[in-house]
Amino acid sequence: MINLPKKWTAELAEETGWHAGDGSMNFYKKRGLYQLRGHIKDDRKHYLERIKPIFKKVYNIDIHLREMPKTGVFGFQIWNNTLVSFKNKKLKLPLGKKIDYKIPTEILNDNNLKIAFLRGIFDTDGCIYIENKRGRPYPRAEIRIACNKLSEKIKVMCLSLGIRTTRYVQNRDKDNWSTIYCISIRGREMVSRWFNIVSPKNSKHITKWDEYLSSK
C-alpha cells in the first residue's frame, strides 16, 4: 500500500528534484500516470541503486524498472491516482508539461531540503562538461531545463549556498524546439564547491569529475 509522506524530508526533496528533471505526470481518463525516465545506459545504475530504494522509502512503492529501447530510456511508470494527486495537490507540482514548475516553499526555506532538491535535479537533468580553455581542461556543471522561472529559482538557490552561477538562454525556435534555460557553474573552484555541498549521487557525474581531477 502506498504511503504518503506527512512531512518534508531530504529524500522527498531529492525525489521532487528528480521529478523536476526527468519526471512527468497527468490524468488520463481520470487515471493518474506518473513516469520517471533517464538514459538507457548512462542512468541505469542511478535508477537501480538510488532512485528505486528512495522511492520505496518515501512512498512504500516497489517500482518496476525497465528498458524502453525504442525511445532509448530506462525507468518506470505507475498508474496511481493517489500518488499523482499528492504530488499535484499537496506538493503543488504541475500536471502535464513542466512549463510553470514552482519549487515548493518548504524547499526554498530550508538549506538541507534545498541541497537535496538540487542534487535530485542535477542527477537527472544535469551534466558535466570538460572543455579546452587556453590549452587546459576547464570544468562546467550545468542544468538545462525548459522552464524559465525554475531556472531563475535554481540560480538563486545556488547563490544562497555560495555557489557562483551564470544563466543563459538557448533559443531553438528555428528548429521548432522549446527554448532551453541553462544554469552553469564554471571553473574548478565553483564546481568543487558544487560537488562538496550538493554531493551528486549519479555515478556518471562522479566518474567524469574524478577523471577531471585525476588529469590535473
Backbone as numpy.savetxt, mean C-alpha at the origin, in Angstrom:
# Nx Ny Nz CAx CAy CAz Cx Cy Cz
-16.01 -17.80 11.40 -16.85 -16.60 11.40 -15.97 -15.35 11.40
-16.34 -14.36 10.60 -15.58 -13.14 10.51 -15.61 -12.38 11.83
-14.47 -11.78 12.16 -14.35 -10.98 13.38 -14.04 -9.54 12.98
-14.90 -8.61 13.38 -14.69 -7.21 13.03 -13.93 -6.51 14.16
-12.83 -5.82 13.83 -12.04 -5.13 14.86 -12.88 -4.09 15.60
-12.68 -4.02 16.90 -13.41 -3.04 17.72 -12.60 -1.78 17.95
-11.30 -1.83 17.66 -10.45 -0.66 17.81 -9.31 -0.72 16.80
-8.69 0.42 16.60 -7.58 0.48 15.66 -6.33 -0.16 16.25
-5.64 -0.94 15.42 -4.36 -1.54 15.78 -3.39 -1.30 14.62
-2.12 -1.55 14.86 -1.14 -1.40 13.80 -1.45 -2.35 12.64
-1.92 -3.56 12.95 -2.25 -4.53 11.88 -3.41 -4.03 11.02
-4.43 -3.45 11.65 -5.56 -2.93 10.89 -5.12 -1.74 10.03
-4.26 -0.89 10.58 -3.77 0.26 9.82 -2.93 -0.19 8.62
-2.09 -1.22 8.83 -1.28 -1.73 7.72 -2.18 -2.36 6.65
-3.18 -3.11 7.10 -4.11 -3.73 6.16 -4.89 -2.66 5.39
-5.20 -1.54 6.04 -5.87 -0.43 5.36 -4.94 0.17 4.31
-3.64 0.19 4.60 -2.66 0.63 3.61 -2.59 -0.31 2.41
-2.69 -1.61 2.68 -2.73 -2.57 1.55 -3.91 -2.25 0.63
-5.05 -1.97 1.27 -6.25 -1.69 0.48 -6.05 -0.44 -0.37
-5.41 0.59 0.22 -5.15 1.81 -0.54 -4.25 1.53 -1.73
-3.37 0.52 -1.59 -2.46 0.19 -2.68 -3.08 -0.73 -3.72
-3.36 -1.96 -3.33 -3.78 -2.98 -4.30 -5.21 -3.48 -4.11
-5.95 -2.91 -3.18 -7.28 -3.42 -2.88 -8.39 -2.77 -3.69
-9.53 -3.45 -3.76 -10.73 -2.88 -4.38 -11.93 -3.58 -3.77
-13.06 -2.88 -3.76 -14.28 -3.47 -3.22 -15.49 -2.75 -3.76
-16.60 -3.48 -3.81 -17.87 -2.90 -4.25 -18.98 -3.90 -3.99
-20.20 -3.43 -4.18 -21.36 -4.31 -4.10 -21.87 -4.58 -5.51
-22.11 -5.85 -5.80 -22.64 -6.26 -7.09 -23.91 -7.06 -6.83
-25.04 -6.51 -7.24 -26.35 -7.13 -6.98 -26.50 -7.46 -5.49
-26.14 -6.46 -4.68 -26.26 -6.52 -3.22 -25.30 -7.51 -2.56
-24.30 -7.96 -3.31 -23.27 -8.85 -2.75 -21.94 -8.10 -2.70
-21.30 -8.11 -1.51 -20.04 -7.40 -1.34 -18.85 -8.22 -1.80
-18.03 -7.63 -2.67 -16.83 -8.29 -3.16 -15.60 -7.49 -2.77
-14.66 -8.16 -2.09 -13.39 -7.52 -1.73 -12.26 -8.27 -2.42
-11.31 -7.52 -3.01 -10.19 -8.13 -3.72 -8.88 -7.45 -3.35
-7.83 -8.24 -3.26 -6.48 -7.72 -3.04 -5.53 -8.54 -3.90
-4.82 -7.86 -4.80 -4.00 -8.58 -5.77 -2.69 -7.85 -6.02
-1.61 -8.63 -6.12 -0.30 -8.07 -6.42 0.33 -8.78 -7.60
1.60 -8.51 -7.82 2.30 -9.13 -8.95 2.42 -10.63 -8.74
2.24 -11.39 -9.80 2.16 -12.84 -9.71 3.45 -13.46 -9.18
4.59 -12.82 -9.40 5.86 -13.36 -8.90 6.46 -12.50 -7.79
6.58 -11.20 -8.05 7.28 -10.31 -7.13 6.62 -10.21 -5.75
5.29 -10.31 -5.70 4.58 -10.10 -4.44 4.11 -11.39 -3.77
4.38 -12.53 -4.38 3.89 -13.80 -3.85 4.31 -14.03 -2.39
5.59 -13.85 -2.11 6.10 -14.10 -0.75 5.43 -13.18 0.26
5.24 -11.94 -0.10 4.60 -10.97 0.80 3.17 -11.38 1.11
2.45 -11.86 0.12 1.07 -12.31 0.34 1.03 -13.55 1.23
1.95 -14.47 0.98 1.95 -15.72 1.75 2.41 -15.52 3.20
3.43 -14.71 3.38 4.07 -14.62 4.70 3.61 -13.43 5.54
3.02 -12.43 4.90 2.62 -11.23 5.66 1.11 -11.00 5.59
0.58 -10.92 4.38 -0.82 -10.57 4.22 -1.75 -11.65 4.75
-1.49 -12.89 4.40 -2.37 -13.98 4.83 -2.49 -14.08 6.36
-1.37 -14.11 7.12 -1.51 -14.22 8.58 -2.11 -12.98 9.25
-1.82 -11.78 8.72 -2.41 -10.59 9.33 -3.89 -10.51 9.04
-4.32 -10.92 7.84 -5.75 -10.93 7.53 -6.48 -11.88 8.47
-5.84 -13.00 8.78 -6.42 -13.95 9.73 -6.51 -13.33 11.12
-5.46 -12.64 11.54 -5.44 -12.04 12.88 -6.47 -10.92 13.01
-6.60 -10.08 11.99 -7.48 -8.92 12.06 -8.95 -9.31 11.89
-9.25 -10.20 10.94 -10.65 -10.50 10.60 -11.07 -11.96 10.86
-10.11 -12.78 11.28 -10.39 -14.21 11.46 -10.88 -14.85 10.16
-10.28 -14.42 9.05 -10.61 -14.97 7.74 -9.39 -15.68 7.17
-9.56 -16.93 6.78 -8.51 -17.68 6.10 -8.63 -17.42 4.60
-7.82 -16.52 4.10 -7.92 -16.18 2.68 -7.30 -17.28 1.83
-7.89 -17.50 0.67 -7.39 -18.49 -0.28 -6.62 -17.76 -1.37
-5.30 -17.85 -1.33 -4.46 -17.16 -2.31 -4.31 -18.00 -3.56
-4.32 -17.34 -4.69 -4.18 -18.08 -5.94 -3.55 -17.22 -7.03
-3.00 -17.88 -8.02 -2.47 -17.20 -9.20 -3.60 -16.93 -10.18
-3.50 -15.77 -10.85 -4.41 -15.44 -11.94 -3.55 -15.12 -13.16
-3.10 -16.17 -13.86 -2.11 -15.99 -14.94 -2.56 -15.04 -16.06
-3.84 -15.04 -16.37 -4.31 -14.20 -17.48 -4.06 -12.72 -17.21
-4.13 -12.32 -15.94 -3.90 -10.92 -15.60 -2.55 -10.70 -14.91
-1.80 -11.77 -14.70 -0.46 -11.67 -14.13 -0.43 -11.25 -12.67
-1.46 -11.67 -11.92 -1.53 -11.27 -10.51 -1.64 -12.47 -9.59
-1.38 -12.22 -8.32 -1.47 -13.22 -7.26 -2.19 -12.57 -6.09
-3.22 -13.23 -5.56 -3.96 -12.64 -4.46 -5.23 -13.40 -4.16
-6.26 -12.65 -3.79 -7.50 -13.31 -3.39 -8.70 -12.39 -3.59
-9.87 -13.00 -3.57 -11.12 -12.25 -3.55 -12.09 -12.94 -2.61
-12.92 -12.13 -1.96 -13.88 -12.64 -0.98 -15.24 -12.00 -1.25
-16.26 -12.84 -1.32 -17.63 -12.35 -1.35 -18.12 -12.30 0.10
-18.22 -11.10 0.66 -18.61 -10.99 2.06 -19.20 -9.61 2.33
-20.49 -9.55 2.53 -21.17 -8.27 2.78 -20.67 -7.60 4.05
-20.43 -8.41 5.09 -20.02 -7.85 6.38 -18.68 -7.14 6.27
-17.72 -7.76 5.59 -16.39 -7.17 5.44 -16.45 -5.86 4.64
-17.14 -5.88 3.51 -17.22 -4.70 2.66 -17.97 -3.58 3.35
-19.05 -3.90 4.04 -19.81 -2.88 4.77 -18.97 -2.26 5.88
-18.19 -3.08 6.59 -17.33 -2.58 7.65 -16.30 -1.60 7.09
-15.66 -1.98 6.02 -14.64 -1.12 5.44 -15.25 0.19 4.91
-16.42 0.10 4.33 -17.05 1.27 3.75 -17.71 2.18 4.80
-18.49 1.60 5.70 -19.26 2.40 6.65 -18.48 2.76 7.91
-17.66 1.84 8.43 -16.92 2.10 9.66 -15.57 2.76 9.40
-14.83 2.24 8.41 -13.52 2.80 8.11 -13.60 3.94 7.10
-14.78 4.13 6.49 -15.03 5.22 5.53 -14.19 5.09 4.25
-13.93 3.85 3.83 -13.19 3.62 2.61 -14.17 3.54 1.44
-13.79 4.06 0.28 -14.73 4.17 -0.83 -15.01 2.85 -1.55
-16.21 2.75 -2.08 -16.55 1.65 -2.97 -16.12 2.02 -4.38
-15.84 1.01 -5.20 -15.48 1.28 -6.58 -14.09 1.90 -6.71
-13.92 2.78 -7.70 -12.62 3.38 -7.96 -12.18 4.24 -6.78
-10.88 4.17 -6.47 -10.34 4.88 -5.30 -9.87 6.29 -5.68
-10.73 7.03 -6.38 -10.37 8.38 -6.81 -10.45 9.37 -5.65
-11.35 9.11 -4.71 -11.54 10.01 -3.57 -11.27 9.27 -2.27
-10.09 8.70 -2.16 -9.72 7.89 -0.98 -9.29 8.80 0.16
-9.95 8.68 1.29 -9.62 9.49 2.46 -9.05 8.58 3.56
-7.89 8.96 4.06 -7.27 8.19 5.14 -8.06 8.42 6.43
-8.44 7.36 7.13 -9.17 7.53 8.39 -8.45 8.46 9.36
-9.22 9.31 10.03 -8.66 10.30 10.96 -7.81 9.65 12.04
-8.23 8.49 12.52 -7.48 7.80 13.58 -6.04 7.53 13.16
-5.84 7.20 11.90 -4.50 6.94 11.38 -3.68 8.23 11.34
-4.30 9.30 10.88 -3.60 10.58 10.74 -3.16 11.13 12.09
-3.88 10.78 13.15 -3.61 11.35 14.48 -2.74 10.48 15.38
-2.25 9.37 14.87 -1.45 8.45 15.70 -0.23 8.01 14.91
0.96 8.31 15.40 2.18 8.00 14.65 2.37 6.52 14.38
2.04 5.66 15.34 2.20 4.22 15.13 1.28 3.72 14.03
0.04 4.21 14.02 -0.90 3.82 12.96 -0.48 4.42 11.63
0.03 5.62 11.67 0.50 6.31 10.46 1.62 5.51 9.80
2.58 5.08 10.61 3.72 4.30 10.11 3.23 2.98 9.51
2.31 2.32 10.19 1.78 1.04 9.71 1.05 1.22 8.38
0.26 2.29 8.26 -0.45 2.56 7.00 0.54 2.80 5.86
1.56 3.61 6.12 2.57 3.89 5.09 3.29 2.61 4.67
3.58 1.74 5.64 4.21 0.45 5.32 3.29 -0.36 4.42
2.00 -0.38 4.72 1.05 -1.16 3.94 0.94 -0.68 2.50
0.82 0.63 2.31 0.66 1.13 0.94 1.96 1.01 0.15
3.11 1.17 0.83 4.38 1.03 0.12 4.64 -0.42 -0.27
4.31 -1.35 0.63 4.55 -2.76 0.34 3.70 -3.27 -0.81
2.56 -2.63 -1.07 1.68 -3.08 -2.16 1.78 -2.20 -3.40
2.06 -0.90 -3.22 2.03 0.01 -4.36 3.30 0.83 -4.52
4.34 0.49 -3.76 5.57 1.26 -3.82 6.65 0.55 -4.60
7.76 1.24 -4.79 8.88 0.64 -5.51 10.18 1.34 -5.11
11.28 0.65 -5.32 12.62 1.19 -5.11 13.31 1.31 -6.47
13.80 2.50 -6.78 14.56 2.71 -8.00 16.01 3.01 -7.64
16.91 2.45 -8.38 18.32 2.80 -8.25 18.75 3.38 -9.60
18.97 4.69 -9.64 19.36 5.33 -10.89 20.82 5.74 -10.85
21.35 6.03 -12.02 22.74 6.47 -12.11 22.76 8.00 -12.08
23.43 8.54 -11.08 23.52 9.99 -10.94 24.98 10.39 -10.80
25.48 11.04 -11.83 26.88 11.44 -11.88 27.82 10.24 -11.68
27.42 9.13 -12.28 28.25 7.95 -12.24 28.15 7.12 -10.98
27.21 7.48 -10.10 27.05 6.75 -8.83 25.59 6.32 -8.66
25.35 5.17 -8.02 23.96 4.73 -7.79 23.25 5.67 -6.81
22.02 6.02 -7.17 21.24 6.99 -6.37 19.85 6.40 -6.13
19.47 6.18 -4.86 18.20 5.49 -4.58 16.99 6.43 -4.49
15.86 5.90 -4.89 14.57 6.57 -4.71 13.54 5.55 -4.24
12.74 5.91 -3.26 11.57 5.12 -2.87 10.35 5.90 -3.32
9.45 5.25 -4.05 8.30 5.98 -4.58 7.00 5.21 -4.36
5.94 5.99 -4.19 4.57 5.48 -4.17 3.83 6.20 -5.28
3.20 5.44 -6.17 2.52 6.02 -7.33 1.05 5.61 -7.28
0.17 6.60 -7.19 -1.25 6.33 -7.02 -2.09 7.24 -7.91
-3.37 6.91 -8.04 -4.27 7.67 -8.93 -5.13 8.68 -8.19
-4.93 8.82 -6.89 -5.75 9.73 -6.10 -4.93 10.94 -5.64
-5.31 12.11 -6.12 -4.58 13.34 -5.81 -4.57 13.63 -4.31
-5.75 13.62 -3.67 -5.84 13.95 -2.25 -5.05 12.97 -1.39
-5.08 11.70 -1.75 -4.32 10.70 -1.00 -2.83 10.97 -1.10
-2.36 11.34 -2.29 -0.94 11.63 -2.47 -0.51 12.82 -1.62
-1.39 13.83 -1.53 -1.07 15.00 -0.70 -0.97 14.60 0.78
-1.89 13.75 1.23 -1.88 13.31 2.63 -0.64 12.48 2.94
-0.26 11.61 2.00 0.93 10.78 2.22 2.17 11.66 2.36
2.27 12.69 1.53 3.41 13.60 1.63 3.44 14.27 3.00
2.29 14.74 3.48 2.23 15.39 4.79 2.60 14.41 5.90
2.13 13.16 5.79 2.46 12.13 6.78 3.97 11.88 6.82
4.59 11.79 5.67 6.04 11.56 5.61 6.80 12.72 6.25
6.40 13.94 5.91 7.07 15.12 6.47 6.93 15.17 7.99
5.76 14.74 8.50 5.54 14.75 9.95 6.46 13.77 10.67
6.97 12.78 9.92 7.89 11.78 10.48 9.35 12.14 10.21
9.56 13.32 9.65 10.92 13.75 9.36 11.50 13.14 8.10
10.62 12.68 7.21 11.07 12.08 5.95 10.80 13.08 4.83
11.83 13.66 4.27 11.69 14.67 3.23 11.20 14.02 1.93
10.19 14.58 1.33 9.61 14.01 0.11 9.36 15.09 -0.93
9.24 14.64 -2.17 8.74 15.50 -3.24 7.53 14.82 -3.85
6.70 15.60 -4.49 5.48 15.07 -5.11 5.38 15.64 -6.51
5.14 14.76 -7.48 5.00 15.24 -8.85 3.87 14.48 -9.55
3.42 15.04 -10.64 2.27 14.50 -11.37 2.72 13.97 -12.73
2.26 12.79 -13.05 2.55 12.19 -14.36 1.25 12.14 -15.15
1.12 13.07 -16.09 -0.10 13.15 -16.90 -0.02 12.16 -18.07
-1.01 11.26 -18.13 -0.98 10.23 -19.18 -2.23 10.29 -20.06
-2.78 11.51 -20.19 -4.00 11.71 -20.98 -3.83 11.27 -22.43
-2.66 11.53 -22.99 -2.45 11.21 -24.41 -2.53 9.70 -24.68
-2.31 8.90 -23.62 -2.43 7.45 -23.76 -3.76 6.93 -23.25
-4.67 7.88 -22.90 -5.99 7.54 -22.35 -5.89 6.75 -21.05
-4.85 7.05 -20.26 -4.67 6.43 -18.96 -4.87 7.48 -17.87
-5.13 7.01 -16.65 -5.36 7.92 -15.53 -4.08 8.67 -15.16
-4.26 9.90 -14.70 -3.14 10.67 -14.18 -2.58 9.99 -12.93
-1.27 9.96 -12.79 -0.61 9.32 -11.65 0.06 10.39 -10.79
-0.12 10.26 -9.49 0.49 11.18 -8.53 1.59 10.42 -7.79
2.80 10.96 -7.86 3.98 10.25 -7.35 4.54 10.94 -6.12
4.75 10.17 -5.06 5.43 10.65 -3.86 6.82 10.02 -3.87
7.84 10.85 -3.89 9.20 10.36 -4.07 10.10 10.74 -2.90
10.82 9.76 -2.38 11.79 9.94 -1.30 13.16 9.66 -1.91
14.04 10.67 -1.90 15.25 10.57 -2.69 16.52 10.66 -1.86
17.52 9.91 -2.31 18.83 9.98 -1.69 19.01 9.00 -0.55
20.27 8.64 -0.31 20.56 7.62 0.69 20.05 8.00 2.08
20.24 9.26 2.49 19.85 9.66 3.83 18.36 9.49 4.07
17.53 9.99 3.15 16.08 9.94 3.35 15.52 8.54 3.12
16.04 7.80 2.15 15.55 6.44 1.95 15.94 5.56 3.14
17.12 5.79 3.69 17.52 5.07 4.90 16.56 5.39 6.05
16.19 6.66 6.16 15.25 7.05 7.21 13.90 6.38 6.99
13.47 6.31 5.74 12.22 5.64 5.40 12.25 4.17 5.84
13.33 3.47 5.52 13.44 2.06 5.90 13.53 1.88 7.41
14.22 2.78 8.07 14.37 2.67 9.53 13.06 2.94 10.27
12.27 3.90 9.79 11.03 4.27 10.48 9.85 3.41 10.03
9.65 3.32 8.73 8.46 2.63 8.19 8.67 1.12 8.19
9.89 0.67 8.00 10.24 -0.76 8.05 9.40 -1.60 7.09
9.56 -1.39 5.78 8.82 -2.21 4.80 9.05 -3.70 5.03
8.03 -4.50 4.72 8.11 -5.95 4.95 8.09 -6.76 3.65
7.82 -6.11 2.52 7.83 -6.84 1.26 9.27 -7.14 0.86
9.58 -8.42 0.69 10.97 -8.84 0.45 11.56 -8.23 -0.81
10.72 -7.89 -1.80 11.28 -7.31 -3.03 11.91 -5.95 -2.75
11.31 -5.18 -1.82 11.89 -3.89 -1.45 13.16 -4.08 -0.61
13.08 -5.00 0.33 14.22 -5.24 1.22 15.44 -5.72 0.43
15.20 -6.63 -0.51 16.29 -7.17 -1.33 16.95 -6.08 -2.16
16.12 -5.23 -2.78 16.68 -4.18 -3.64 17.46 -3.16 -2.82
16.98 -2.84 -1.62 17.67 -1.89 -0.76 18.98 -2.49 -0.26
18.96 -3.75 0.12 20.18 -4.42 0.58 21.22 -4.48 -0.53
20.77 -4.70 -1.76 21.69 -4.74 -2.89 22.35 -3.38 -3.10
21.56 -2.34 -2.93 22.12 -0.98 -3.07 23.16 -0.73 -1.98
22.84 -1.08 -0.73 23.77 -0.85 0.38 25.07 -1.64 0.20
24.96 -2.85 -0.31 26.15 -3.69 -0.48 27.01 -3.23 -1.65
26.45 -2.40 -2.53 27.20 -1.92 -3.68 28.03 -0.69 -3.34
27.80 -0.12 -2.16 28.52 1.10 -1.77 29.96 0.80 -1.33
